[in-house]
Amino acid sequence: MKIWIDGRIVSPDEARISVLDHGLLYGDGVFEGIRLYGRRVFRLDDHLARLAHGASILGIALPGGVERLREIVLETARAFGRDEGYVRLLVTRGVGALGVDPTSCSDPAIVCIADEVRLFAADKLATGLDLVTASGRRPGPDVLDPRVKSLNYLNSVLAKQEARRQGADDALLLNAQGHVAEASVANVFVVRRGAIATPPPTDGGLEGITRDTVLKLAAAAGIPASERTLGRADVLMADEVFLTGTGARVVPVRSLDGRLIGKGTAGPVTERLAAAFSRFVLEPGSGVAY
Ligand code: PMP
C-alpha cells in the first residue's frame, strides 16, 4: 500500500490525519474509489469530475483544483507501481473547531491511497451474490443528494452489516418510496427479455461510473437499455440481475431475500456485459497512463 499525504508518499504507519479534521468528526468530505487497469487509471477524469461536483455542492474548495488532484492520483499510482489496483482519493473539510460549522475549516486535507484490489470471492463472482433487502432506506435527494459521494457512508455500512449478519453478501437498498435505489456500494441492473434497466439516480443511487460504462457498452452491443424506477418485484421477476461498481465491476446476483432470481445462475446478458466490460477496461482510451 502507498499513501500520498501532505505532499509526499508514505507507508500506512506514517500516514496521519488530525483528530480535529471534520472528515473524521462529521464525515464531512468527499471521496472516490478508482481502479487501476493495465497501468492506467480507469476513467480518471470522470472520477475527478464527480468528486469536484460533490465538493462544490458541499462548498469545499479543492486545494490546487482538479489538476492537482489528477497529479496526486497519478503520482500515488506510480509509487504503488503495479499494473492493477485500487485508488482511494479523499478530500476532507480539514481541521476546525469542534461543532458542525465548517467556517473555521480553512484547509481541506487531501489523502490518496493505492492498494491491492479486494474482490468478492471467485466462487461468488461465478455463482452470483445473495442479497437481502435492507431495513433502513436510502436517503433521497431531498435529504442527502446521492450524487455527492460523501465521507458519510453509515447508511451503506449498516446495510452491509445487516446483510452479512444474515449470511448474505450485500444489501438491496430501497428509497423512502419503496423503490430500488442501489446496493450498498454498487448500482443495480435488472434484465428482462433481453433488455436491461437501472433506476435513475434521482431514485437514490450514485451516478456510478461503472453503471455509465455498462450503459454505453449495452448501446454498442445493441442491448436495449433504460433508466426507470424499479420496485423490489422487478428484481424478483427479472431473468437476471447484476450489480456494477468500481470494486464489484459487473457481478451477477443470484438471490434476493432467499428467493432465486431467474435460473439462479449468471445469465447470458450479464455474462456478455461483464465480458465487454473486461475488454473495455484494457483499451487505451479507457484510462490515463501513469
Ligand atoms: N453506489 C454507491 C453508494 C457507491 O459507493 C458506489 C461506488 N463508488 C457505486 C454506487 C458505484 O459507482 P462506481 O461505478 O462509480 O464505482
Residues whose N, C-alpha, C, O or C-beta is under 5 A from the ligand:
A	BS01	PMP	G33 E182 A183 S184 V185 A186 N187 L206 E207 G208 I209 T210 R211 T244 G245 T246
